[in-house]
Amino acid sequence: MLSVLRQEKGNLSIVMLMVVMAMVSGLTLSSQVLRDYRNYSYEYEQHQGFHLLRADAYRGQNYLVQNPIHLSQVVAIPELKIAIDSGKLKRTFRIRSLLTKVRESSVIGTDTGVTSTTMSDVFKMKTLVNTAIGNSIGNFEDKRTQTYMSAALTLNQRSLAEFMYFSDQDSSPAGNNVYFYGKDVITGKLHSNSDIRIKQAGGGSNNGWPTFHQLVTTAGEVISTPTSYPLEQIFLGGLIEHYGEYDFPQTAETLRRNARQIGHEADAEDVIYMITVDKSSAEMYKGDISIPRRRSADVWNPYPPLPVDEADSLYNNIFAISDTTWTSSFTSGLSGRGMFVWGDLWIHGQFSGYQTWGCSNDMYLIGDIKLTNTLPPTVPSGNRNDMVGLVSEGSIFVKYGYMNPEDSVRVHPNVGADSEYPEPAGGGIFIYAAMAALGDGGESSPSDVNFDHGVFTFEYQHPHGSTPAVEVVFQDSLYYFDWIDLHRRRFPPTQSQPWPPNLDYPWYNPLWPERAPYTERGTINIYGAVAQRRRGFVHRSGNDSEYPSNDGIWNIPLDMCGGPVTTMAIPDPVIQGLVLQARRYPGTSGSGVGYRKNYNFDNRFLNSQPLFYPEARLAGGKEPLNQGAWSVELPDLNEFNRYF
């Protein structure tokens, strides 16, 4: 080695070797620097691209809110170019997004482990972000696009189930003011398309004021009695006045389109479907209402006339009545389905899976609406399997009573003692469902009388006694007398011969004639949500000022239902020992008619709604949406190049 160094040629060789090594090292270092820079640039672009993908999800959502699209329609929203300067790197990002509305299938489980497939409409958004040119560190320049990133987002239409209370017009069917009082505790969101009225009265635990735990919005204002009210003490979740109006649909279009149809539209006015749900199947009775036929009843004074053979009637009442003929059937496979009935729907039972039931006319709850995996009176928050929607294109009634089609036994399904369950629950009816009463009685202001608007309410609000059928033994013979009130008085009544205000009008009570009908009936226990065009009553005074229930006139469709409800005993003038007397159901309290309230919002509705439930659309067709699944995916450049 020393000999090489002593030679001139050897020194030159070493110098050349060192130069080569230096050049290689320099190139290696430059390559490393360039590679590090590009890695840094790539990571920077990936990081920024990810955030831009996320941000553009809101742009697409806002576009859909303002511009609803049709099924299978593909919309390319305007392209964006965003320049970002980090101080060391400058990059321009190109953002392209496609929106489409699709019908998507989903699998829903049941308590038995059986799964079912259901279809629903959702919005899909695909976004492509790619980077382009920029100068940056030192003298490096890279004008090539290094990064393409794509993401897919599912957007779900919000529904009216997100509101514990939703009312299109916050007034009664008679156009009178309705109030939230001290005992009203609202645990979910509330919206009204009109003014909301509150009153410091009625007890409760908030110094007489109602309590709203979640956001309250109104297109009008809050009107208070007294005028001044403690806002933060009442509206714990906040209050927004002069909020936008939501469209309140007239028909259950989404349910109609996706549901299994029962019956036919042409027969809807003359049919009743009585449904008893047992998990994923149901027993079904179809009631065909006959054409009204002429009937008559001879009138005597007194009645019953004894002996019958020696009595002459005063005159003859002539009227028309309809009969109902029932036929039974069975249906199954209900989990993960919507069902739409053409006609009146009477429904109750235990429900498995996601089920939504709707009808073209009025809906009557003839018993509990329970979930298979939730035991009353517990909340359903942990139940991932069962969810129920009830949608009526008329009103929804808690039914007073009916005659069982199987044996004609008279049934009071929705009554119970206050102490049957721990407070605030009570006996009566349990409703684990989101309910919507869409009935549209035509254009009217909140102050107009309109009894055709959809409400959630209870049946038979002005009870009076009526004379039941009796058997009388006279001179060793047994006589049977029925329709006694029709044999004693003019029917239909006239102005000169009105129907007595303290006696039930024939067939106003669905169990007519009933000697001692119930006034106070227990508790309505709701674990769900209520949407209605107007606010229906669930409790009334026996002699309230609501027009015109206490003026002695009978016109039931207009709430004219005789005189005040009285619990006074009225002895029969002829039949010994027979007393007519409206009364509280045993174990209930109060001095009016109807139910106590135990209303609880089902918080699951904030993230998941019942199948095919009415959507929440802001006035003008704007569609508020909730973001669902979001994921980064491999980009399909050809798909985007077709639209941009």
Steps between C-alpha positions, in 0.01 A plus 500: 500500500787737586657423166181603322493826686863575410413470130359801318254291304384340823423837655298599197304175516411562863396855426277378219358231726424756768333726243287213380411408859413863572281520194325175586453616855364833381260334261395254769445783745308702241290197419434444868404864547272486198344176622447649848351811346264299286402283794437815699300649213303178459418480870411869501267455201349188650435683825349805330306286256343303783376817666370637171308177441343534841417867449341439162256261663332804654497677162315206349263482794419872473446464125244223554320701768449778245458283189310172552568239230303207363564129531798385284577856391873580498602861564851642465529792738726789388871421502724674753869595485659591830856634540673432831831662598664349806800733479721224362263327264246645260243269356180539300233240569228412249175373656226323303186346651212290369163464673235237437186369667479122519276233645716299737438171674597444861487201730313527829527246780227367725486355847493148355819550303310502172599786271291676239580737217332837463528774239536872562596808300836657585732755344850400390783747451835421338783753515833502314790721612820525297800730551684705239812718467678723740849615592635435841827415672819643347514466124289184480202520274249226432218576262360147501185399684615255762181420689151386409264439793136402493232457767141378514236639738146385578250772585172407667185707482402633841148410614231644723587230755790719614248726674331379815227754425430638154190705422412680181249722681533527877129533567208271574268365226250767606762770437550583867832556672680204653775533757795320652454502879704422809452124476623488139858369487624466140816289477558527123514769235183698425394700197187692409421674173297752702521674836564295815305591814619432853325567829616504861235269639419139575765409756801295398855540630602822321304761695197448278694540174544224239849358445662441160824300522598526131496769232165668434444669164196690380420678177313748718564613856455378856192660654496477877247541779619699694682701231841482667654155535839359613640384166801302627291332769244378245697440178795300627607397150459843346228688310499633143206717395418594139660177384421369151181301443506129425269360235244272664398236242139419421564136410750233596660490156824326598312231691245454224778456244698243699239320710309180453146612409199362686162558339406731215462874473151469351373322814680714757193683632311183589756272660678450833813291549553376853863389548648310793878483451691212658868576436546452124153370418145625553143385530283717280126557496346685210176678586276582203255775586163444335296759317279673760164328529174628633398410853213609722416516869154554646486762775297452820451703809584342735744243369522207553123475462354231719302303415635523144192367325276771646724801418472733201805680365504879461693513171773326306868603475656429160876513450785330315777284644788300357621156597859375488581152371838365615722249323833378640837434342867476593813672374870457576844624402436844651848571636683752284183598315257783458127422486238737361129440555229649281232579757483544876769315694451358849834376630684371807748231595866416550731596213830342393747664266443828320132538407300800382123485464291760325145554382304723266236584761502519880711274720378362833732356760304213649770405750869532574760555227790308656849397388614140534829590665376776732296429813259781606557745656872502414645727231598337168845663467683166514269329251683470167252262340150647523356832382141594410351779295126578485379734225138599445373713215222595738528508880632256760265410786551314824190285468244494777351160424380253240311174464736209442426350154564150634237493774331846502624562854533869583860599566652804675863454386666822617416549866708442813556609858751777570696271733531215251856616418745719693455872433512679267371196308157358569242258373324590178693460174869469406603633159856423388481674163543814297153619401396739223142621445506663155130569447449814294165669535583767245643848533428663833667733744578375852196688632253334261276213604621192312424154635634325191864581577714212624550476877619250757217477749261263679162364405172585674583825677156593643359188666147475637306200617262313270240238580621143444289205394308343788297191571180557695278238660133599488217273602726195482616588149854610402528799270817630329522870422780655290563844347300638788602864444387478137161371615454795737598811299483653158789388278636664303416786733331818386524857623175458692598154626877515566708216633561534876841662570580259785423180306740346247405544137449163327828349382715797609648256750651215293362270771154664503291446699718503815357575841817628670767610250848599614617859535856484639667201332863487612826607334624531144860379517689604186858397433538653158388812315181676390445708185156644428343773294328641808530425872248237601364469853604211723313639801201731532291659767155355535363846428772683309463822307617338176232579242234366520509189715274621780202670336249213488518454122606174338709527184783257565724582197514860630563398862143591602440221748212593726541645844782486752633164610356417837581228747163554666287187529187507281244234601293351220139620517353156423753221560558461872862490615644624168722806542690687226826655619824591319793404726876480534667171421585331832835620631517817290492857627380832363172673434502524121503263204793325337858421598800613694815543290829314531681608184861396435702563186666198341856631459573233239301710253782756493719256307257247360141548388211261445477356151341726236398758761400849375808706418582835658510753217538871550252721316582516131606137483833542676607165646699497824730199498701298747843366404532125507794278408809674353803319360810567289514277194701440182416768244318417178627773265282387212186552706591862574627571149152423364354800681791748514 
